[in-house]
């Protein structure tokens, strides 16, 4: 996986469907859905477990989009 040249952005500004890494090294994908609770944030899924992710920074979490190629995906 290679890092994007776009650098670090806030989670709220990342496009839906993007695979990203947090500053803590967590890998996830951003969905098009949002939680509507008292702490609304984009719904994301962790790549290592498939569980839903909850980030302490909510919409303001710093993330970097990464590119995943077909040769890196395990089928």
N, C-alpha and C positions, 0 to 999 in steps of 0.2 A: 504494500500500500504506500502510496506517495502522498505527501502533503500538498495541498493546493497552494498556488501562488497568491491566493486572495488573502491569506493570513487569518488572524483571529477576528471573529465577529460575534455579536450577541446572538444567542439561540433564536430569538424572535426574528432576526434578520436572515436566517438561513432558509434556503428553499426547502419545501416539502419533498421528501424522498432522498434527501442528501444523507450520505454516510459521513459521520463526523467523529472527532476525538475531542475530549475535554482536556483542560490543563492538567487534570489528574490522570490522564491516560485512558479514560473510559471510552470505549467504542460503542456507538449507537447509530440508529437511523431515525430521522425526524419524519413523523407521519403528517398527514394533512389535518389531523384531528387535534382538538384542544380540550384539556380538562376544564370543566366549568365550575370547579369548587371555589372556595374562598382564596385559594392560591393558584389562579389559572396559569397554565403554561402549556406549551406544545406537548403533545403526547409523543414520546420517543420509546424505542424498543432497544434494549441492550443486545449487542451482537453475540456476546459470549453465552448468554442464558436464555434469550428470547423473552425475558421479563420486561415489564414496563419500567421505564426509568423516571425517577423523580430527582431533580437537581436542586441543590440548595439555592442557587442563584435564580431559579425560575426562568422567566423570559430573558433575564439579564446575564445568564450563564455564558461565559466565554467559550466558544467552540471554533474548531477549524474543520472545514469540509475536506475530506480526503477522497482520492480517486481509487476505486477498486476495479482491477482488471479481471477478466474472465479466468485467467490463469491462476489467480489468487483465491478463487472461490472453490470450496470443497463441495462436491456434489454427492 
